[in-house]
Amino acid sequence: MLRNALTRLQPNMWRSSMRILESPVLYIGGGTRTLAILSAASRKPSSSLCSCGCGIHGIHTRGDRELVEFLQEEIVAEKKNLNSGLPSHVDDFSVKVQDAEITLTKNFHDEKITVVLNVNHTVDTEEAEMSTDQTEASLKSKPSFEVDIQVGSKTMSFTCSFTSVDVAGEQEASEDVFGINELTMYEGEWSEATYCVSGDILDGMMYDLLMNMLEERGISNEFTEKLSNICSDYEHSLYVSLLQDVQDFVKRK
């Protein structure tokens, strides 16, 4: 029916009608006004930036915009307090990092000494609130740490932690900066079935001798103080990186 109707049109109108059907560009009328329908491939992509000028890509809420604005100021302020990167060595221990985990290693005669710790959830906010010196950065990272003394396939392993600080800012009961929480011995790989003894039930003399043993291998009060300092700096750098990642995520960078 369409073709029969078109055959009754005048020749010029027939040719115009065929152009409508066959051409990828549609022209309507024979005057000066032209309407063109372009293919999708010829259209320019529109910008994905928000039209409000906030710099965020795509659709976002008012809360998103306020979060980005806050993070911009927070990141600048936190970066002012950033210290230099981690040292390659602490005393005679070499230092390696993987995300939030820090590993320190050294050799001592026929022994391999390994200290492993993780800086997640290690900032002591309660101690920071008790600090009276507001001019000093009081947020300190004090992670628990594992000390492995390995000889061949056998390992003596200690779980240690920093001792608590009282309201006056002094170490409780002992002069030691850290203490032994747990002791275990195993051969090969450690497993959940391995027996461990709490440091609290060790004989007092044995406990002191074990602390001396650690000190002779470099795990001293001075070493653990340095450990806390580098962990504080490293945890802070990870915090700033996290803020930047959150900002980039919300802005869809």
WOBELCOR-V550419 format. One record per residue. SS is DSSP state (H for helix, E for strand, - for the rest). OMEGA is omega in degrees with one decimal (none if undefined). D_LAST is the distance of its C-alpha to the last C-alpha in whole Angstrom. Layout:
ss->SS omega->OMEGA d_last->D_LAST
ss->SS omega->OMEGA d_last->D_LAST
This chain:
ss->- omega->179.3 d_last->56
ss->H omega->-178.3 d_last->53
ss->H omega->178.6 d_last->55
ss->H omega->179.5 d_last->58
ss->H omega->-178.4 d_last->57
ss->H omega->-178.6 d_last->55
ss->H omega->179.5 d_last->58
ss->- omega->178.3 d_last->60
ss->- omega->175.5 d_last->58
ss->- omega->-177.2 d_last->59
ss->H omega->-178.3 d_last->58
ss->H omega->179.3 d_last->55
ss->H omega->176.2 d_last->54
ss->H omega->-179.2 d_last->54
ss->H omega->178.0 d_last->52
ss->H omega->-179.8 d_last->49
ss->H omega->178.9 d_last->49
ss->H omega->177.1 d_last->48
ss->H omega->178.2 d_last->46
ss->H omega->-176.7 d_last->44
ss->H omega->-169.0 d_last->44
ss->H omega->-172.6 d_last->43
ss->- omega->173.7 d_last->41
ss->- omega->177.3 d_last->37
ss->- omega->-175.9 d_last->37
ss->- omega->177.2 d_last->39
ss->- omega->-180.0 d_last->42
ss->- omega->176.4 d_last->44
ss->- omega->-179.1 d_last->47
ss->- omega->-177.8 d_last->49
ss->- omega->-176.2 d_last->48
ss->- omega->-179.2 d_last->46
ss->- omega->-177.2 d_last->43
ss->- omega->174.5 d_last->41
ss->- omega->-178.3 d_last->38
ss->- omega->173.8 d_last->36
ss->- omega->-176.5 d_last->34
ss->- omega->176.1 d_last->31
ss->- omega->-178.0 d_last->30
ss->H omega->-177.1 d_last->26
ss->H omega->-176.4 d_last->26
ss->H omega->-178.8 d_last->27
ss->- omega->177.4 d_last->24
ss->- omega->178.7 d_last->21
ss->- omega->178.7 d_last->18
ss->- omega->-179.5 d_last->17
ss->- omega->178.7 d_last->14
ss->- omega->178.7 d_last->11
ss->E omega->177.3 d_last->11
ss->- omega->-177.3 d_last->13
ss->- omega->-177.1 d_last->16
ss->- omega->176.8 d_last->17
ss->- omega->-178.1 d_last->15
ss->- omega->179.1 d_last->13
ss->- omega->179.6 d_last->10
ss->- omega->178.1 d_last->8
ss->E omega->173.3 d_last->7
ss->- omega->-177.9 d_last->10
ss->- omega->178.6 d_last->13
ss->- omega->-179.6 d_last->13
ss->- omega->175.9 d_last->16
ss->H omega->177.9 d_last->18
ss->H omega->176.7 d_last->18
ss->H omega->-177.9 d_last->14
ss->H omega->179.9 d_last->14
ss->H omega->177.9 d_last->17
ss->H omega->179.1 d_last->15
ss->H omega->179.8 d_last->12
ss->H omega->178.1 d_last->15
ss->H omega->-177.4 d_last->17
ss->H omega->178.5 d_last->14
ss->H omega->179.3 d_last->14
ss->H omega->-177.4 d_last->18
ss->H omega->-179.1 d_last->18
ss->H omega->178.3 d_last->16
ss->H omega->-179.2 d_last->18
ss->H omega->-178.8 d_last->21
ss->H omega->-179.4 d_last->21
ss->H omega->178.2 d_last->20
ss->H omega->-178.2 d_last->24
ss->- omega->-179.8 d_last->25
ss->- omega->173.2 d_last->24
ss->- omega->-179.5 d_last->27
ss->- omega->-176.1 d_last->27
ss->- omega->-179.4 d_last->26
ss->- omega->174.2 d_last->28
ss->- omega->177.6 d_last->31
ss->- omega->179.3 d_last->32
ss->E omega->168.2 d_last->36
ss->E omega->-168.6 d_last->37
ss->- omega->179.2 d_last->41
ss->- omega->174.2 d_last->42
ss->E omega->171.7 d_last->39
ss->E omega->-173.3 d_last->36
ss->E omega->173.1 d_last->33
ss->E omega->-180.0 d_last->30
ss->E omega->170.4 d_last->27
ss->E omega->-175.4 d_last->25
ss->- omega->-176.0 d_last->22
ss->- omega->-176.3 d_last->24
ss->E omega->177.2 d_last->27
ss->E omega->178.5 d_last->29
ss->E omega->177.6 d_last->33
ss->E omega->-177.5 d_last->35
ss->E omega->171.8 d_last->38
ss->E omega->175.3 d_last->42
ss->E omega->178.8 d_last->45
ss->E omega->-173.0 d_last->48
ss->- omega->-179.5 d_last->51
ss->- omega->-176.3 d_last->51
ss->E omega->169.3 d_last->48
ss->E omega->-178.5 d_last->45
ss->E omega->180.0 d_last->43
ss->E omega->175.3 d_last->39
ss->E omega->-177.9 d_last->38
ss->E omega->178.5 d_last->35
ss->E omega->179.2 d_last->32
ss->E omega->-173.2 d_last->29
ss->- omega->178.1 d_last->28
ss->- omega->175.9 d_last->26
ss->- omega->-175.7 d_last->28
ss->- omega->-180.0 d_last->30
ss->E omega->-175.7 d_last->30
ss->- omega->-177.5 d_last->33
ss->H omega->179.0 d_last->32
ss->H omega->178.1 d_last->36
ss->H omega->179.2 d_last->37
ss->H omega->179.3 d_last->35
ss->H omega->-179.5 d_last->36
ss->H omega->-176.4 d_last->40
ss->- omega->179.5 d_last->39
ss->- omega->-179.5 d_last->41
ss->- omega->-177.1 d_last->40
ss->- omega->-178.9 d_last->37
ss->- omega->-177.3 d_last->36
ss->- omega->176.7 d_last->35
ss->- omega->-171.8 d_last->32
ss->- omega->178.1 d_last->34
ss->- omega->-176.7 d_last->31
ss->- omega->174.6 d_last->32
ss->E omega->-179.5 d_last->31
ss->- omega->-175.8 d_last->34
ss->- omega->164.7 d_last->33
ss->- omega->-178.6 d_last->36
ss->E omega->178.1 d_last->37
ss->E omega->174.5 d_last->39
ss->E omega->178.1 d_last->41
ss->E omega->173.3 d_last->43
ss->E omega->-173.0 d_last->46
ss->E omega->173.2 d_last->46
ss->E omega->-175.7 d_last->50
ss->- omega->-179.1 d_last->50
ss->- omega->-177.5 d_last->49
ss->E omega->-177.5 d_last->49
ss->E omega->167.0 d_last->47
ss->E omega->-172.3 d_last->48
ss->E omega->178.0 d_last->45
ss->E omega->166.1 d_last->44
ss->E omega->-175.1 d_last->42
ss->E omega->175.8 d_last->42
ss->E omega->177.5 d_last->40
ss->E omega->178.4 d_last->40
ss->- omega->-177.5 d_last->43
ss->- omega->177.8 d_last->43
ss->E omega->-178.9 d_last->43
ss->- omega->-175.8 d_last->46
ss->- omega->-179.7 d_last->45
ss->- omega->178.0 d_last->47
ss->- omega->-179.0 d_last->44
ss->- omega->178.6 d_last->47
ss->E omega->179.4 d_last->47
ss->- omega->169.1 d_last->49
ss->- omega->-172.6 d_last->52
ss->- omega->175.0 d_last->51
ss->- omega->-178.6 d_last->50
ss->- omega->177.7 d_last->48
ss->- omega->-179.5 d_last->44
ss->E omega->178.1 d_last->43
ss->E omega->179.5 d_last->46
ss->E omega->176.7 d_last->46
ss->E omega->-171.0 d_last->45
ss->E omega->177.6 d_last->46
ss->E omega->176.8 d_last->48
ss->E omega->173.6 d_last->48
ss->E omega->176.2 d_last->49
ss->E omega->177.5 d_last->48
ss->E omega->-176.2 d_last->49
ss->- omega->-179.2 d_last->46
ss->- omega->176.0 d_last->43
ss->- omega->176.2 d_last->43
ss->- omega->179.3 d_last->43
ss->- omega->-178.7 d_last->43
ss->- omega->-177.9 d_last->47
ss->- omega->179.3 d_last->47
ss->- omega->176.4 d_last->49
ss->E omega->178.1 d_last->48
ss->E omega->178.8 d_last->50
ss->E omega->177.9 d_last->49
ss->H omega->-177.7 d_last->49
ss->H omega->-176.1 d_last->51
ss->H omega->175.3 d_last->54
ss->- omega->172.8 d_last->55
ss->- omega->-176.2 d_last->58
ss->H omega->178.9 d_last->58
ss->H omega->179.4 d_last->59
ss->H omega->179.3 d_last->57
ss->H omega->-179.9 d_last->54
ss->H omega->179.5 d_last->55
ss->H omega->176.8 d_last->56
ss->H omega->176.4 d_last->52
ss->H omega->176.0 d_last->50
ss->H omega->179.1 d_last->53
ss->H omega->178.0 d_last->52
ss->H omega->-179.2 d_last->48
ss->H omega->179.0 d_last->49
ss->H omega->178.7 d_last->51
ss->- omega->173.9 d_last->48
ss->- omega->179.3 d_last->45
ss->- omega->-174.2 d_last->44
ss->- omega->175.2 d_last->46
ss->H omega->-179.8 d_last->45
ss->H omega->179.4 d_last->44
ss->H omega->-177.7 d_last->41
ss->H omega->173.7 d_last->40
ss->H omega->176.2 d_last->39
ss->H omega->179.0 d_last->37
ss->H omega->178.6 d_last->35
ss->H omega->-179.3 d_last->34
ss->H omega->-178.4 d_last->33
ss->H omega->176.5 d_last->31
ss->H omega->177.7 d_last->30
ss->H omega->179.2 d_last->29
ss->H omega->-177.1 d_last->27
ss->H omega->178.1 d_last->25
ss->H omega->178.8 d_last->24
ss->H omega->178.7 d_last->23
ss->H omega->176.9 d_last->21
ss->H omega->178.1 d_last->19
ss->H omega->179.2 d_last->19
ss->H omega->177.4 d_last->17
ss->H omega->177.8 d_last->15
ss->H omega->176.8 d_last->14
ss->H omega->179.5 d_last->14
ss->H omega->179.6 d_last->11
ss->H omega->177.9 d_last->9
ss->H omega->178.6 d_last->10
ss->H omega->-179.8 d_last->9
ss->H omega->179.5 d_last->5
ss->H omega->-178.6 d_last->6
ss->H omega->178.5 d_last->8
ss->H omega->-179.4 d_last->6
ss->- omega->177.7 d_last->4
ss->- omega->none d_last->0
